[in-house]
Amino acid sequence: MGLTAADLKTLSQDFLDVAQALLDYRALHGISDPTERDNFNSAFNQIVVTADNLENQAVTEAIAGISTSVQSLSVGVRSAAAAVKTITDVTRVISIGTAAVGLGTAILNPTPAGVISALSNLVQAIHPEAVGTHTGEIGPD
């Protein structure tokens, strides 16, 4: 059952929704029996821990996905540096710089779709003439 980082993130939120439902229940219905209150609190705490574990696993999966494509990321960033050295149009240089910042931000706050999108934006800033013809391969010209 191969769950993606996005699946794990969604499940984490679903478990947090259950935790919120438990809190809402407790606010509406007092639990006077000490044993029931302890059991209720235990269930609540376990759900929150499960949500945290799913969130941690989602981040781990996202980072693993990113680390497998570090070479592509590195080639993209090096291509940006090389392009800036040869381009005289300041608007394109600014676009490349902005796209590079977007990629860096995506890497620091990883989601696979975010990093892929940011890398695509960088490639498009470097090679605007290739917009729409990009095949997903990133490499030197």
C-alpha positions as CSV (number, residue, x, y, z in Angstrom):
1,M,0.0,0.0,0.0
2,G,2.3,2.7,-1.2
3,L,1.2,6.0,0.4
4,T,2.6,9.2,-1.0
5,A,3.7,12.1,1.0
6,A,0.5,13.9,0.0
7,D,-1.6,10.8,1.1
8,L,0.2,10.8,4.5
9,K,-0.4,14.5,4.9
10,T,-4.1,14.1,4.2
11,L,-4.4,11.2,6.6
12,S,-2.6,13.3,9.3
13,Q,-5.2,16.0,8.9
14,D,-8.0,13.4,9.0
15,F,-6.7,12.1,12.3
16,L,-6.5,15.7,13.6
17,D,-10.2,16.1,12.5
18,V,-11.0,13.1,14.7
19,A,-9.1,14.7,17.6
20,Q,-11.1,17.9,17.1
21,A,-14.4,15.9,17.0
22,L,-13.4,14.3,20.3
23,L,-12.7,17.7,21.8
24,D,-16.1,18.9,20.5
25,Y,-17.8,15.9,22.0
26,R,-16.2,16.5,25.4
27,A,-17.2,20.1,25.3
28,L,-20.9,19.1,24.7
29,H,-20.9,16.0,26.9
30,G,-19.1,16.0,30.2
31,I,-17.4,12.8,31.2
32,S,-17.9,12.4,34.9
33,D,-16.6,8.8,35.4
34,P,-12.9,9.0,36.1
35,T,-12.1,5.7,34.2
36,E,-14.1,6.8,31.2
37,R,-12.4,10.2,31.3
38,D,-8.9,8.5,31.5
39,N,-9.8,6.2,28.6
40,F,-11.2,9.2,26.6
41,N,-8.0,11.2,27.2
42,S,-5.8,8.3,26.3
43,A,-7.7,7.8,23.0
44,F,-7.4,11.5,22.3
45,N,-3.7,11.5,23.0
46,Q,-3.1,8.5,20.9
47,I,-4.9,10.0,17.9
48,V,-2.8,13.2,18.2
49,V,0.4,11.1,18.3
50,T,-0.8,9.2,15.3
51,A,-1.5,12.4,13.4
52,D,2.0,13.7,14.3
53,N,3.6,10.4,13.2
54,L,1.8,10.6,9.9
55,E,2.9,14.2,9.4
56,N,6.5,13.2,10.2
57,Q,6.3,10.3,7.8
58,A,4.9,12.7,5.1
59,V,7.9,15.0,5.5
60,T,10.3,12.0,5.4
61,E,8.7,10.8,2.2
62,A,8.8,14.2,0.7
63,I,12.5,14.6,1.6
64,A,13.2,11.2,0.2
65,G,11.6,12.1,-3.0
66,I,13.6,15.3,-3.2
67,S,16.9,13.6,-2.4
68,T,16.5,11.2,-5.3
69,S,16.4,14.1,-7.6
70,V,19.2,16.2,-6.1
71,Q,21.2,15.8,-9.3
72,S,18.3,17.4,-11.3
73,L,18.0,20.2,-8.8
74,S,21.7,20.8,-8.8
75,V,21.8,20.9,-12.6
76,G,18.9,23.3,-12.7
77,V,20.6,25.7,-10.2
78,R,24.0,25.5,-12.0
79,S,22.2,26.1,-15.3
80,A,20.7,29.2,-13.7
81,A,24.1,30.5,-12.7
82,A,25.5,29.8,-16.2
83,A,22.5,31.5,-17.8
84,V,22.9,34.7,-15.7
85,K,26.5,34.9,-16.8
86,T,25.5,35.1,-20.5
87,I,22.2,36.9,-20.5
88,T,22.1,40.6,-21.0
89,D,18.3,41.2,-20.6
90,V,17.8,42.3,-17.0
91,T,14.1,41.1,-17.0
92,R,15.2,37.6,-17.8
93,V,18.0,37.7,-15.2
94,I,15.4,38.9,-12.6
95,S,13.0,36.0,-13.6
96,I,15.8,33.5,-13.2
97,G,16.7,34.9,-9.8
98,T,13.1,34.9,-8.7
99,A,12.6,31.3,-9.9
100,A,15.8,30.3,-8.1
101,V,14.5,31.8,-4.9
102,G,11.2,29.9,-5.4
103,L,13.1,26.6,-5.9
104,G,15.1,27.3,-2.7
105,T,12.0,28.0,-0.8
106,A,10.3,24.8,-2.1
107,I,13.4,22.7,-1.1
108,L,13.3,24.1,2.4
109,N,9.5,23.4,2.7
110,P,9.4,20.2,0.7
111,T,6.4,18.8,-1.0
112,P,7.1,16.8,-4.2
113,A,4.7,18.8,-6.3
114,G,6.1,22.1,-5.0
115,V,9.7,21.3,-5.8
116,I,8.8,19.9,-9.2
117,S,6.8,23.0,-10.0
118,A,9.5,25.4,-8.7
119,L,12.2,23.5,-10.7
120,S,9.9,23.7,-13.8
121,N,9.6,27.5,-13.2
122,L,13.4,27.8,-13.1
123,V,13.9,25.9,-16.3
124,Q,11.2,28.1,-18.0
125,A,13.0,31.2,-16.7
126,I,16.3,30.0,-18.1
127,H,14.8,28.8,-21.4
128,P,11.6,30.8,-22.1
129,E,11.7,29.7,-25.7
130,A,11.1,26.1,-24.6
131,V,7.9,26.8,-22.7
132,G,5.4,24.1,-23.6
133,T,8.1,21.8,-25.2
134,H,9.8,20.8,-22.0
135,T,10.0,17.0,-21.7
136,G,10.9,16.8,-18.0
137,E,14.6,16.1,-18.8
138,I,16.9,18.7,-17.2
139,G,20.4,19.0,-18.3
140,P,23.0,21.2,-19.9
141,D,22.3,22.6,-23.3
